[in-house]
Amino acid sequence: MENGSHGEIPENANEHCPGPESESAGQSDACAGCPNQEVCATAPKGPDPDLVGIAERMATVKHKILVLSGKGGVGKSTFSAQLSFALAAMDFQVGLLDIDICGPSIPKMLGLEGQEIHQSNLGWSPVYVESNLGVMSIGFMLPNPDDAVIWRGPRKNGIIKQFLKDVYWGELDFLVIDAPPGTSDEHISIVQFLQATGIDGAIIVTTPQQVSLIDVRKEVSFCKKVGIEILGVVENMSGLCQQVSDFKFSKMTKTGEQEDMTEWVLNCMREKAPELLDLIACAEVFDSSGGGAAKMCSDMGVPFLGKVPLDPQLCKAAEEGRSCFTDTKCGVSAPALKRIIEKLVASQLAARVEDSA
């Protein structure tokens, strides 16, 4: 429920609530007995002055893209990292902002573990992978990478605001924002802080099975409620795919143990059917009998960007903090990612041309 310019009214507020940003918040007759009365009375009133500073910082950023997921472990941060690598390889100026405060994996996936944030007279400086790819994460601020970040919502919101207000990105074509799973404080904060400057939209990453799609539907609902355009949904880990020669083979013994048969199988192939070694073998890992992300997108009226297979070589690239596009090792996943990213870039540039026309 909204109350004009006086902010969003809590659902448990009294009738005739003046709004938490009103000068009379917590003090008017209508506030008597409200469970939020003390909080409203002591909270700062009026618009957040830091939003002006955020707007000034974001004025040099052409496109701001959120990467979201309903559930953890679906490869969202891997996608964010490879999206950033790909955009930088296209000669765009790219920033990658990690707002997953409790699980900052972006430094590792960009090969930046152990790096620190530096400060200049212009503000905090991102940590750079390349001259056109800068990264900011709370992971750079932890004295020990194994330290847990045990923060409540207000403190998380404070560091996100500081990242937006104090980091000097310079001129950027794309700012990719890697958010934590779900629809929690971090998501609400980033939307509110960037509301005035505009968010181009969100990419939602999922896996094919219903357990993941149930939560993705909530993510889609969140985006629609807060007015964020959904640029598309990516179905990640869409079947295990790799070269036959990369598989391990085994057989079960009578005692129930596995006996490695890899060399025997590969030797048989080399001798009798060497052409099999160049084939790609695929297997379904997650149940997609319900139609997967494509069916969900059709049902909910949102774009489907494509599928990315579960590729062990892509997992290895993420572990080693490198782009999957720089060599031929990720021969299964890299082309799929490239198609998705090229489709995304084309749509964003087309939208910008229309806006400036």
TAQUIPE-V322854 format. One record per helix or strand of 2 or more residues. SS is the DSSP state (a for helix, b for strand). FROM is the first residue (numbers start at 1). TO is the last residue. If there is no record, write none. Layout:
BEGIN
SS_FROM_TO + SS_FROM_TO
END
This chain:
BEGIN
a_29_31 + a_37_42 + a_50_58 + b_61_68 + a_76_89 + b_94_98 + a_106_109 + b_118_120 + b_123_125 + b_127_130 + b_133_137 + a_138_141 + a_153_166 + b_167_168 + b_172_178 + a_185_193 + b_201_206 + a_210_226 + b_230_235 + b_240_243 + a_244_246 + b_250_252 + b_258_260 + a_262_272 + a_274_278 + b_280_283 + a_292_300 + b_304_307 + a_312_320 + a_333_356
END
